[in-house]
Amino acid sequence: MSSLEDRIRRAFIDETVEILSALEAALLRLEEDPADSEAISSVFRSFHTIKGSGAMAGFDEMSGFTHEIENVYDLVRSGKITAGKSLIDVTLSACDLVREMIEAPPSNEPLFQAKTNEILSTFKRLFPETAGTKKISITLPPSGLNPFLSAVTGKSTTYRIRFRPAKDIFSSGMNPVLLLNELRNMGDCSVVAHMDEIPELADLDPEACYMYWDVILTTVRDIDAIRDVFIFVEDGAELNIEIIDTEENGEAEDYKKLGEILVEKHEISREELEDILKEKKGAPLGELLVDRGLVRPAGVEAALAEQEHIREMREGRQRAENASIRVSSLKLDTLVNLVGELVTVQARLSQASLRRPDPELLSIAEEVERLTGEIRDSTMNIRMLPIATTFSKFRRLVRDLAGKLDKEVELTTDGGDTELDKTVIEKLNDPLVHLIRNCLDHGIELPELREAIGKKRKGSIHLSAAHSGPNVVIKIIDDGAGLDRDAIRARAIDKGLIAADSDLSEREIFSLVLLPGFSTSENVTSVSGRGVGMDVLKKAVESLRGAIEIDSKQGIGTAITLSLPLTLAIIEGLLVKIGEEMFVLPLSSVEECVELARKDPARSGNRHIANVRGAVVPYIRLREEFVIAGEAPDIEQIVIVKERGRRVGFVVDTVIGEYQTVIKNLGRVFKDIEGISGATILGDGSVALILDVPRLLEIVEKKEVEET
């Protein structure tokens, strides 16, 4: 395969993955409301796009497969069949198969024949009439119009064409279908055939042509090129070509209404239209016109096809105007790493300029600092993605799993436009999947039980995301059975995780479910109950420098809150010093800094407690915790942080100030050091360790429990 073909396939695969995500969302909307015309059109357009692009990218079998499904949804769109649950089920299976087909090597394409036949057979069993659905030949445009091969130069124009050939066209050796295919070769083309003038069989002349066609064509070719297609059949034929849209025209929703199109095409007079509109009582205009005999069905179909065609063309132009450039994530990661190095070098330059009495150097350093900050912020924004894409994937998960568990569950979301670093989103997918599975299996009750206890038959799971300072807070809330506080405590005592006489708060008891191997489920299922996963979830969230909290009311539901940093690459930090060692605390956790004199511990009975404006604040001496040699200064500093609703202090020798922290991994040798989440390189080339505040607090609390 040539590099060009490979790039074409890669572009098609990337685009199709996005289309499939939107397609699944539209199918689930359609399942909730089978009359949702927008969802029906979205499903039809998605399969139509995959079909055409797949053929151009070399996925011939997949193109034929999606073409058959497109035919089915053409029947749905025309109201001949209804999109019930069975149709949605098999269509979702088709989406899964398309995803498999595009991700498999080209040599494996024939291996999917059995699966495609099985799914298409299911469609035909559900709707036998689809077996006779007309086949539409896929005529590929020339390479000059292929979006995967080269860009079209010049602006496109949309034409309305009425072609009614002479009745004796066949006797002259001409085939109208070939002329229509030639129009298709010019660009995007929609064709509606008028067959209402075909007589009864007894009156039919087999050598006469009774059909005529309405064509909507969007092309960069001019009107003369279109007329040249019909140059040999124009005599005796009716040929009307009108310009109805150009690239300069407005939004997709701004195009003419159905009645306006029919008046323009002289299918109905303005007076007749106004009379019908005055009498219109809820029924679609097209149906009223056909019922009154004012317009033939094919005329309404052609007008609707024109509306749809213009809307698709305008939406396509709008997408092109706002198009993004696909960049490999590896290239993006390299850019972020380089920006991180630039931030480090800029810090060195700033320090060097402060040590030298050179106003020009100081001015240059300040300018570099400003530009570096702008580059850093711009690069970080490039990595930011809305979490809506991740949320939308879970609708399918909830639907399928609820069906498997014989439960009725509705998933609602909020804050889908909240943006997170792409790395955080990628690593967040598995933890959220596990939480949702737990909500469905352990939380939401069976429909009959919910009704018996006075709840709605259908349970709910709500996903939300919102910014909170430098963090994003994600909540998963269900209205299920909630956590049994006493059962969790009893199981923890049985497993020796806590002492029988331990006095734990409700939140501390709920946090026990995050320990390895902990489960209150008596039954092991394919979904959960083995006691694995929640501890992995906790580790995954902590690896993202996040925190997890559980709140629950038995019989009412459970809320799980994840607090995560916006990015894992660069953070705002507070640089502190202990002896000769430098440390960084995430600035998002820091509330304030206060002094601690040596006489203060004596007044508190040598307990690690400080009085901060009348409030009692416990503190941790980092010098003792990290066993740093040397004598502490007479006046130390307490950096007070807020973690999980509590205020705790970290005692350090000196607070240096705010610092742009480029996070570096510690490497395999030091990756298991507790209380340290990474390191950063300072302007003078030395290394400062980044403190993991939540984990440090856990370590100290565990020591205190063991000592008592």
N, C-alpha and C positions, 0 to 999 in steps of 0.2 A: 504494500500500500504506500502510495506517495505521501510526502509530507503534507501536500495540499489536501488530499483526501482525508488524511488523518485529522487535520485541523477542522475540516468541514464536519466530520463525525463528532469531534470533541465539542464543537460549537452547538451542534444539534443536541447532543446528550445534555449539556449544561442547560440549554433552553427547555428541553423536555422535562427535566427534573423539576424545574419551576412550574411548568404547565401542569404536571401531575399533582403537585401540591395544591394548586388552585382548583384543579379538577375534582379532587377528593372533597375539598371544602364545598364546592358547588353541589356535588352529589349528596352530601349530608344535609345541605339546605333543602335540596329537592325532596329528600326523604321526609323531612319535617313538613314541607308544604308542596305536594305534587303539582299544584297549580302555579307555582312560582315561575313565571315566564322568563324572568331574567336568569334564573338558575338553569332552566332548560336551554336557553340560548348559549349560556356560558359553557355547558357540557358539550353541546353540539359544536361550538367554535373550537373548543379544545381538541376534540377528536379530529376535526377538520384540519386544524393546524398541524397536529402530529402526523396525520396522514400525508399531507403535502410535503412538509419538511422532511419526513422520514424517507419518502421516495427520492427526494433530491440528495439526501445524505447517504443513500445506498442501503437503507433498511427496508428492502422491498417486501419481505414477508410481513414485517410489522406494519408497513403502510397498508397492505391489503387487509390485514386483520382489523386495524382501526377504521378502515373504510366501511367494513361491514357493520361495525358498531355505530358509525356515523349514520348509516342508513336507518338503523333502529331509532336513533334519537331524532332523525328527521320526521319519523312517524309520530314521536312524542310531541315534537314541535308543532306538527300540523293537527294535533288533537286526536289522532286515530288510535293511539294507545296511551295508557296512563303509567306514570313512573311510580309503581308500587315498590314495596320492600324487596320482593324477589328480583325485580329488575335492577335495583340499586345494589343488591348483593352480588349479582353476577358482573355488574359493571365495575364494582370495586375489585373483584377478582381479576378482571381484565386490566385494570390499572396496575395491579401488582405484577401481572405478566409482562406488560409493556416495560415496566421498570427493570424486570429481569432481562428482557430482550436487549435493551439499550446498554446494560452494564456488562453483558456477556461479550466475549471476543467475536468478531465477524464470522469466524469459522463455525461457531456454535449455533448460528441462526437457524439452520434446518432442524436442529434438535427440538425446537419449540413447536413443531408442526402438530404433534399430538395434543399439546395443551391448548393451542389456538382452536383446533377442531372441536375439542371438548367444550370450550367456552361458547363458541359459535353455535354448537348443537344445543346448548342450554338456552341461548337466546331464541332459537327457533322452536324449542319445546314450549317456552313461555308464550311466544307470539308466532304461531305458525305462518301468519301472513307475511312475516319478514323473510321467509324462505324465497318468496317471489319478488322481493324488492328489486327494483331496477338497478342495474349495474352502471356506474358512471365511469367512463374511461378516464384514467389519470394521465393527462397530457402535460408533460413537463415544459416549462418555459425555456426559451433559449438561454444560454449561459449569460448573456448580457443582462437578463432579468432575474437570475438566480441569486437570492440574497446571501447565499453561503459562498458564492464564487466571486462576485464583484458587485460594487455599488452601482446603482443606476444613476447616471448623470442626467440632469434636466429635471423639470417638474412634471408631475403626473397630472392628468386630466381624466375626469370620469364622464363617459358618454352614455346616453340612452339610445339604443338602436332598436328599431322595429323592422324586421325583415320578413316580408310576405312574398315568397317566390311565385313566379308564374306557375299555373297548374301543370303545364307541360314541361317543367324543368327536367324531369327524369328522361324524357325523350331526347333531350339535347346532350345527354351523357353526363350531366352534373349531379353531384350529391350534396345536398345542403349541409349534411353533418360535417363534411370536410371543410366547408366554409366556416362553420361554427368553431371547429377545432383550430382553424387558422386564427380566429379572433382570440381564442384561449392562449395561443402562443404569444400574443402581444402583451399580456399582462394578467391582472386579476379579473376574472370574468364570471358573471352569474347569468345563467340562461334559463328562461321559463318557456316551455312549449305550450302553445294554444292548440288544443285538439277538439274544440267544441264544434268545428265545422265539418268534421268527418261524418259522412252520411251513414245510414244503415247499410248493412252488408249487401242487400239487394241492389242498392243504388250506387255502390262503390265502384269507381273506375280504378283498377289496380295500377294504371300507369299515370294517374294524376296525383298531385301533391295537394292535400287539403290542410296541411299544418302551416302555422307561421310562428315566429319566435320573437320574444322580447329579450334583449341582451343589455346588461349593464357591464361596461368595460372600463377599467381604470388602467391607463397606459401612458407612457411617455411619447407615444407616436401621435402624429397629428391627424386631423380629420381626413386628409387626402389619403393617408396610408390605409385608413379603415375603408374608405370608399373603394380603394384599389382591390380589396378582397372580393368585392362583388362586381368587379368590372365586366365579367363575362356573363353575368346573370341579371344585370340591372335592367335590361330592356324587358318590359312586361312585368317587372316586380315592383312591389311597394317597399321602398327603403327610406327610412327616416333616421337621421343621426343628429342628436342634440347634445350640447354640452350642459351637464347638470351640476357639476362640482369641480372645484379646482383646489390646489393645495393651500391657497390663501383663505379659503372659507373657514367657518367657525367650528364650534365644538360638535361632538358626535350627536348630542341631544338637540341641536339647533336645526336639524334638517326638516324638510316639509312633512306635514302630516299626511295620513293616508288619503283623505279626501282631496287635498291640494294636488297630490300626484295624479289621481284619477282625472281631475279636471284638466290638468296640463296635457294629459294623454288623450283627451277628448273621449274618455270612457263614459263620462257623465257631465251634465251641464252644471254651472254654478247654482242655478235656481233649484235644480233637483237635489243637489247636495244640501243647500240651506234648508229645504223642506224636510229632508230626512233628519238633519241635526236638530230641528225643532221638535220632532216627534221622538227622538232617540230616548229610550228608557232602559238604560243599563246594558243592553246587548251590544256586542262589538259592531262598529260601523260596517265592516266588511260583510258580516252576516246579514245585516239589515238590507244592504244594497243587493246582495245575491237573492235574498228571499223576495224582495220586491221586483226582481227581474231587471233591475236597472244596470247591473254589471255582471258579467260572466265570472264564474269562479277563478278562471285562469287570469282574468284582469286584476282581481284582488290579489292573487298570489304573486303576480309580477310586481305590483306596487309594493307589497310587503318585502319582496326580495330586493327591490331597489332601496328601501329604507335600511334593511339589514346590511346591504353591501356598502352603502355610504357610511353607515355607523362604523363598520369594521375598518374601512379605509381611514376614516378620521381618527379613530382610536389608535390605529397603527402609526399614523403620522405623529400623534401626540406622544406615543411611546418612544418613537425615534428621536423626537426633540429632547425627551428627558432620558435618553438612553445612557446606560452606564457602560463603562469599559470593563470587560472581564479580565481580571488579573489573578494570576496564580497566587494562592495563599502563601506559598514559599517565598515569592518575591516580596509580598507584603511584610512577612516576618523579617526578611532581610532588611527592608527599609526601616522597620521599627528598631531593629538591633543597631543599625547605623545611627538613627536618631538618638538612641540611648548613649552611644559612644560620643556623639556630638555634645550631648548635655554634659557628659563627664569632662570633656575637653574644655567646654565653655566655663565650667566651674573652676578648672585650673587657671584659665585665662583671667577670670575675675579675681582669684586669690593673688595671682602674680601682679595684677595691676594695682591692687591695694597695698602691696609691699613696696612699690616703686613710686616715687614722687614725680610721676610723668602724666600730666593732664591729658595729653593726646592718647596715650595708651589706655587710660581710664575711660575716655570717651569711646574708644573703639570697643573696649570690653563691654560697656553698657549697651552699645548698639548690637554687638554679637549676642548678648544675653536676651535682648528683646526679640531679635530675629529667631534665635534658637527656641524661645518660648512659643512663637507663632508656628514654627515648623513642627514642634512637638505636639501642640494642640491640634493642628491640622492632620497630622499623621494618626494621632489617636482617634480623631473623628472618622477617618477612613475605615478604621477597624470596627467602628460601632455599627451594630445591626439591630433592628427592632426585634423584640422577642416574640412578635406576633407569629412569625414563621414557625417557631418552636411550639407555641400554643396551638396553632392550627393542626399540627400533627397529632395532638392528643385527642381530637374529636373522633378520629378513626379508632384509636386505641380504646377509648371509652365505649364506643358503639360495639365493637367486636367483643370486648371482654364482658360487657354487661349482658350481651346475648349468650355468651358461654356460661355465665353464672346465673342465668334466668332472672336477671334483675333489670329494672327500668331506671335508667340514670340519665340525667341531663347535665352536660358540661357547659358552663358559662365562663366567659373570660372578660377581663377588664385590664386596661393599660397595655394593650398590645403594641402601642407605638413607643413604649419605653425602650431605650437603647442600651445595649451592653456590648462589651468587647467580644468579638467573634470567638476568641479562645474560651471565654467564660461561658458563652452560649453553647459551644460544642461540648464542653465538659459538664454542663448542667443538664443535658438531655437525659442521661441515664438515671441520675438521682430523681428527677421529676417523674420519669416513667415508673420508678419503683414506688414513689409516694402515691401516685394515682392508682396503681395496682392494689396497694394496701387499702386505700380508701374504698375501692370497689369490693374487695374481698372481705376485709374485716369491718369496715365502717358501715357502708350502705346495707340496710336490711332487705330481705325479700319483700316484694310488693304486698303480699298478703299480710305479713307481719307488720309492715308500716301502717297499713289500713287499720289493723286491729288495735294499734296503740295510738291511733288518732293522727298519724302523719299522712302527708300526700303519698299516693301510691308510687309516684316517680321521685327517686332521690335526686339530690343535686350535688355537684362538685363545682366549686368556683375557684378559678385561677386568676390571680391579679398580680400586677407588677407596678411599682411606683418608685420614683427617685426619692432618696432620703439623704440629702447632703452628697457626700462622695460615694454613697452606696446605693444599691438597688434592693428593695425589699420585695420578695416574692412570697405570696401567701397561697396555700392550698387549704381550702375550707370545705368540709362536707357536713351534711346534716344527718349523719348516720347515728350509730349506737354510742359513739364516744368511747373513751378509754375507761376501763374499770380500775380505779385507783387501788382498791383493796386487793384485786387479783394480781396487779403488777407488783405490789409490795410483797404479797405472799410468795409469788414465784421468785422474786429476788432473794428472799430469805432462804427458800428451799435450795437455790443455787449457790448460796453462800456469798452473794454479792453485797449484801448489807447485813448488819447485825439485827437481831430480833427487836432490840430495844432502841434502835436508832430513831432519831426524831428528824424526819425529812419533810420539807415543804412539798406542796402539791406539784410544783414545777420540777423539783428534784426527783420526785417519784416518776413523773412522766418521762424524764430524761433517761431513766433506767432502760427504756425500750431501745435506746441507741447503743447499748452495750453488746459486745459480741455474743452470739448464741442465744440471745434473749428472745423468747416468744411465749405468749400466753395461749396461742392457738393449740387446740388438742388434736386437730386434724391437719395432716400434711396434704396439700393439694398441688396441682400444677402451677398455681398462682403464687402461693405463699404458705408459711407455716413451719418452715425449717429453721427459723431463727437466724437466717443469714440475710444480709441485705441492709438492715437498718444501721449496723455498725459501719458497713461499707459506705452507706449514704453519708454518715457523719464524717468519715475520713475524706470522702470526695468533696464535701462542702468545705471542710477545714483546709484541704489542699488548695482551695480557691481563696483562702484567707477569709472565709465566711463563717457565719455562726448559724445554728439551728435552734429554734425554740418550739416547744409543743405546749399547746393549751387545749384542754378538753373538758366538756361537761357531759357526764354520763346520760345517755338518752337524748342528748341535744345535738352533739357533733364534735368535731375536732378541727382545730386550726393549727397548721404547721407553718412557721415563718422562717424563711431563709433570708439572711442579710448578706449580700455579696458586694465586693468592690466592683466599681465600673470597669476597671482594667487591671491586668496583671503585669503590665510592662513598666509603667512609671507611676509613682505615687508621691503625694506631698508628705514629707516626714518631718519629725522633730529630732534634730541631732543633739545627742547628749554625750557626756564624757564621764567615765569612771576610771580613776587612775590614769593610765595611758591608753585605755581602750575606748573606742567610739562605738556608739549604738544609735539605732534609729527606731523611733516609735511612730507608727502610722498616725499622722496628724488628725485623721478623722475620728480617732478614739480619744484624743487629748481634749480636756476641758480647760485646765488652767495649771499654772506652776506656782508653788509657794515655797517659802524658805522653811528649813528645819534646823533649828539650833541644837547643839548637843544637850542643853539643859532640858529640852522638851521631852525626851524619852524618860528622864528621871521623874518628871511630873506625872507621867502616865503609867508609872510603876513598871517601867522597862517593857511595857507592851507596845507593839507596833501600831499605835493609834495616835492620830493627830487631830487637834481641834482646829477646824477650818471655819472661821466665822460662826462658831457655835454648833457646827455639824461635825459629828464623829466620822473620821475617814481612816480606815485601816490602810497600812502601807507595807510594801515589801522592799527590803534592802537588796538591791541588785548586786551590790558588792559582795554580800554574804551568799546570795543565791548562785553567783557565778564564780565564787571563791577567787576574787581578785585581790592580790596582795597590796599592801600599802596602807597608809593611815588616811582615814576620811577627813576632809576639811572641817573646820569648826562649824561652818554654816553650809549645810547641804541643800539640795533642791528636791522637792517632791513634785513629780509630774503626775497630776491626777487625771485618770482616765475613767470613762463610763463604759462599763461592759455588762450586758445583760441586765440593765436597769440598776446596777450597783456602781458606786463611786469607790475606786481603789487607787492608792498612790504607789508610784515607783520612786524610790529614793536614789538619786544620782549625785555625783559630785558637782557637775556644772551642766547648765543648759546652754548649748551653743546657739541654737536658733532653727528656723525653718530650712529645709533642704529638699531640693528636687531629687528624689531617690529613684535611680534606675535599678530595678531589681535583677539580681543575678542569682542563679541557682547555686547551691552549695556543692553540688557534685555528689557522686555515689558514696564517697567515703564519709561525708558529713551529713548526708540527707536525713538520717534518723535522729539527729540531735534535737531534743525536745525543747520547745520554747523559742526556737530560732526558725524563722520562715524563709530567710534568704540573706543576701549580702549586697552591698553596694560599694562602688569605688569612689572615694572622695577626691576632691580636686588636687590634693597633694600626692595622690597615688596610693594612699593607705586604704585599708578595708574596714568598713563598719558593718556590724551585724544588725539585721532587721529583726526586731523582737516580735514574736507571736503572742500578742497580749492574752487572748482567750486561753491558749494552752498554758502559758505561764501561771495564770490564776488557778487552773485545774491542778497543776503540779504542786503548787504551794498548799492548796486546800487538801490535797491527798496526803501530803506530809503531815499537816496538822492533825488530820484524823488518825493517822498511824501513831503519832506521838502521844495522843490522848487515849 
